[in-house]
Amino acid sequence: MRILVTGSSGFVGGGIARLALQRGWQVHAHYRTRRPCFPDDAAVQLHQADLRDGAPDWPHVDMVFHAATNANARNVSAHDLIEGNLRSTQNLLRWMQDRKVRRIVFCSTISAYGDVHAPCVHENTECINTSVYGMTKLLSESLFREAADSIDCLAVRLPGMLGPNAHGNWLSGVIARIAAGRPVELFNPRGAFNNAAHVSDLFALALNFAAGGFSGYDMVNICAGSEMAVQDLVFRAGLELGKTPDVRIVDARRSSFTISAEKAMRRYGYAPMRLEDMVVRYVRESAEPA
């Protein structure tokens, strides 16, 4: 199996690339600026390229895992999000069509739904007031949907992702604050939470998609395999870290939502780990040397 992983210097792309290497696959690891680190004897070829300028003449692969993205951060402009997410995806799609690479897993985002008012998010939940970041992902999904006659695409709307070197989402940030002895601010502490997934479960989903006979375009949500009350989750993370979290309730009236991954489970055999097990695993992964 030959796989191209874009954004392999990020923790999602890097995690997918490492898991593919563990299976004995030949990995082509793309990065833009920061060179990723892999074992010296790994069957990996590194490719530096800025997808905003177009895709290089990469070798043919069996599947693409598109994790390259401009993150949803306050200092990232709308222009940079459009160039780094939408234009880069356009260029990658053109390369796939030119080289007749048929299969791709595309990392979209739960942020595509925008302001969620429903208690549980399903794939048919309306997208309302979507941010620029979420909109670039929605439009990228549309590109793959329109190319369904030549590209088999599974767009996965990612929640907060955990795994080695995870960062940039609520749960990884909370765990980092507990570890550092800093206060943790919560709203709706008794609200149910499952807005997380582990990179290994995402890889297993990609495996099932690659092995199946699906053709065309599809989109699914993913999440943890169980729910916990937010406050219980924070204290469980603290227990694993050996620390008592300094919890501060900032707005107990604010609403929250959970995510349904029933479609991914039914169609692609997605089998996520329980949320508590995921947190324990992530805390232990974070304690391991890089």
C-alpha positions in Angstrom: 0.0 0.0 0.0 1.3 3.4 -1.0 -0.1 6.4 0.8 0.5 10.2 0.5 -0.1 12.0 3.7 -0.3 15.8 3.4 0.5 17.9 6.5 2.7 15.2 8.0 4.4 17.7 10.3 1.1 18.2 12.1 0.1 15.8 14.8 -2.9 14.3 12.9 -1.0 13.9 9.6 2.2 12.7 11.5 0.2 10.3 13.5 -1.4 8.8 10.4 1.9 8.5 8.7 3.5 6.7 11.6 0.6 4.3 11.9 0.8 3.6 8.2 4.5 2.9 8.6 3.8 0.5 11.4 1.6 -1.5 9.0 4.5 -1.8 6.5 3.1 0.7 4.0 5.2 2.9 1.8 4.5 6.5 3.0 5.0 9.7 1.1 5.0 12.4 3.7 4.3 15.9 2.6 5.1 19.0 4.6 5.3 22.7 3.9 7.9 24.2 6.2 8.6 22.1 9.3 10.4 18.9 8.5 8.7 15.9 10.3 10.8 13.3 12.2 10.5 9.6 11.4 12.8 6.6 12.3 15.9 6.5 10.1 14.9 3.0 8.8 11.3 3.9 8.0 9.9 3.3 4.5 9.1 7.0 4.1 9.9 9.6 1.5 9.6 13.2 2.5 8.3 15.8 0.1 8.5 19.5 0.9 6.0 21.6 -1.1 3.6 24.5 -0.7 0.3 23.3 -2.0 -0.9 26.9 -2.4 1.4 27.1 -5.4 0.3 23.8 -6.8 1.1 20.1 -6.3 4.5 18.8 -7.4 5.0 15.8 -9.6 4.6 13.2 -6.8 4.8 9.5 -7.6 1.5 7.6 -8.0 0.0 6.3 -4.7 -3.0 4.1 -3.8 -4.6 6.6 -1.4 -4.2 10.2 -0.2 -4.8 11.3 3.4 -5.3 15.0 3.3 -4.5 16.5 6.7 -2.7 19.7 5.6 -4.5 22.7 6.8 -4.2 26.3 8.0 -5.3 26.1 11.6 -8.3 27.9 13.1 -6.4 30.5 15.1 -7.1 34.1 15.9 -3.9 35.3 14.1 -4.7 33.5 10.9 -6.4 35.9 8.3 -9.3 34.9 6.1 -6.9 35.2 3.1 -4.5 32.7 4.6 -7.3 30.3 5.5 -8.7 30.4 1.9 -5.2 30.0 0.4 -4.0 27.4 2.8 -7.2 25.3 2.9 -9.3 25.9 -0.2 -6.7 26.6 -2.8 -4.4 23.9 -1.5 -7.2 21.4 -1.8 -8.0 22.5 -5.3 -4.4 22.0 -6.4 -4.3 18.5 -4.7 -7.5 17.5 -6.4 -6.2 18.5 -9.8 -3.0 16.5 -9.2 -5.1 13.4 -8.2 -7.2 13.7 -11.4 -4.2 14.2 -13.6 -2.4 11.2 -12.0 -5.6 9.1 -11.7 -5.2 8.7 -8.0 -8.7 7.6 -7.0 -9.1 7.5 -3.2 -8.7 10.1 -0.5 -9.6 10.7 3.1 -10.2 14.4 3.7 -9.9 15.9 7.2 -12.8 18.3 7.5 -14.1 19.7 10.8 -17.0 19.7 13.2 -16.6 23.5 13.1 -18.3 23.3 9.7 -21.6 23.3 11.6 -21.0 26.7 13.0 -23.5 27.7 15.8 -25.0 24.5 16.9 -28.4 24.7 18.6 -29.3 21.0 18.5 -28.5 18.7 21.4 -26.7 16.3 19.1 -25.0 16.9 15.8 -25.8 14.6 12.9 -24.5 14.8 9.3 -27.8 16.5 8.3 -27.6 19.2 11.0 -27.8 22.6 9.4 -24.6 24.7 9.2 -25.4 28.1 10.7 -23.0 31.1 11.0 -20.0 29.0 10.0 -16.6 30.6 10.5 -14.2 31.3 7.7 -12.2 28.3 8.7 -15.2 26.1 8.7 -16.4 27.5 5.4 -13.1 26.7 3.7 -13.6 23.1 4.8 -17.2 23.1 3.6 -16.2 24.4 0.2 -13.4 21.8 0.1 -16.0 19.1 0.7 -18.0 20.6 -2.2 -15.0 20.3 -4.5 -14.7 16.5 -3.8 -18.5 16.1 -4.0 -18.4 17.6 -7.5 -15.5 15.3 -8.5 -17.2 12.2 -7.4 -17.1 10.6 -10.8 -13.3 10.6 -10.8 -12.4 10.7 -7.0 -13.6 8.4 -4.2 -13.6 10.7 -1.2 -14.5 10.2 2.5 -14.7 13.6 4.2 -14.4 13.2 7.9 -15.6 16.1 10.1 -13.1 15.9 13.0 -13.8 16.8 16.6 -11.0 17.6 19.0 -8.3 15.1 18.2 -6.1 13.4 20.6 -2.9 11.4 20.1 0.9 11.9 20.5 1.8 15.7 20.4 -1.9 16.7 20.2 -2.7 20.4 20.7 -5.0 23.1 19.7 -8.3 21.8 21.0 -10.3 22.1 24.2 -9.6 18.7 25.7 -5.8 18.7 25.1 -5.7 22.3 26.4 -7.6 21.3 29.6 -5.2 18.4 30.2 -2.2 20.6 29.7 -3.6 23.1 32.2 -4.2 20.4 34.8 -0.7 19.1 34.3 0.7 22.7 34.8 -1.4 23.3 37.9 -3.4 26.1 36.2 -7.1 26.8 36.7 -9.6 25.1 34.4 -12.7 27.2 33.4 -15.9 25.3 32.6 -19.3 26.1 31.4 -22.2 23.7 31.7 -20.1 21.3 33.9 -22.8 18.7 33.9 -23.3 18.7 30.2 -22.5 15.5 28.2 -19.3 15.6 26.2 -18.0 13.3 23.5 -16.3 15.8 21.2 -13.0 14.0 20.8 -11.4 11.2 18.8 -8.0 9.5 18.9 -5.9 9.5 15.8 -5.6 5.7 15.9 -9.4 5.4 15.5 -9.3 7.8 12.6 -6.6 5.6 11.0 -8.7 2.5 11.5 -11.6 4.3 9.8 -9.3 5.2 6.8 -8.3 1.5 6.6 -11.9 0.4 6.4 -12.6 3.0 3.7 -9.6 1.9 1.7 -10.5 -1.8 2.0 -14.2 -1.3 1.1 -15.8 -1.1 -2.3 -17.2 2.4 -1.8 -17.1 4.8 -4.7 -18.1 8.5 -5.1 -18.3 11.0 -2.2 -19.4 10.7 1.4 -19.1 12.7 4.6 -19.2 11.4 8.2 -18.8 12.8 11.7 -16.6 11.0 14.2 -16.4 11.3 18.0 -15.6 9.3 21.1 -17.3 5.9 21.8 -18.9 7.1 25.0 -20.0 10.3 26.8 -19.0 11.8 30.1 -20.2 14.9 32.0 -17.6 17.6 31.4 -16.7 18.0 35.1 -16.3 14.2 35.5 -14.0 14.1 32.5 -11.8 16.9 33.9 -11.5 15.1 37.3 -10.8 11.8 35.5 -7.9 13.5 33.6 -6.7 14.9 36.9 -6.8 11.5 38.5 -4.6 10.0 35.8 -2.2 13.0 36.1 -2.1 12.6 39.9 -3.4 16.2 40.4 -6.6 17.7 41.6 -7.9 20.2 39.0 -8.7 23.7 40.1 -12.1 23.9 38.4 -13.9 27.3 38.0 -17.4 27.5 36.7 -17.8 30.5 34.4 -21.3 30.1 32.9 -23.4 27.2 34.0 -26.3 28.3 31.7 -24.4 28.0 28.4 -25.6 25.1 26.3 -23.5 22.3 24.8 -23.9 19.5 22.3 -22.8 16.0 21.6 -21.9 14.4 18.2 -23.4 11.3 16.5 -20.9 9.0 14.7 -23.7 6.4 14.0 -23.2 6.8 10.2 -19.5 6.2 10.3 -20.1 3.2 12.5 -22.8 1.8 10.3 -21.2 2.4 6.9 -17.4 2.1 7.6 -17.1 0.1 10.8 -15.9 3.0 12.9 -15.3 1.7 16.4 -14.0 4.5 18.6 -12.5 3.9 22.1 -14.4 5.0 25.1 -13.8 8.6 26.2 -12.3 7.7 29.5 -9.9 5.2 27.9 -8.9 7.8 25.3 -8.1 10.4 28.0 -6.0 7.8 30.0 -4.2 6.8 26.8 -3.5 10.5 25.8 -2.2 11.4 29.3 0.2 8.4 29.1 1.3 9.3 25.5 2.0 12.8 26.6 4.3 11.6 29.4 6.4 9.6 26.9 9.6 11.2 25.5 9.0 12.8 22.0 
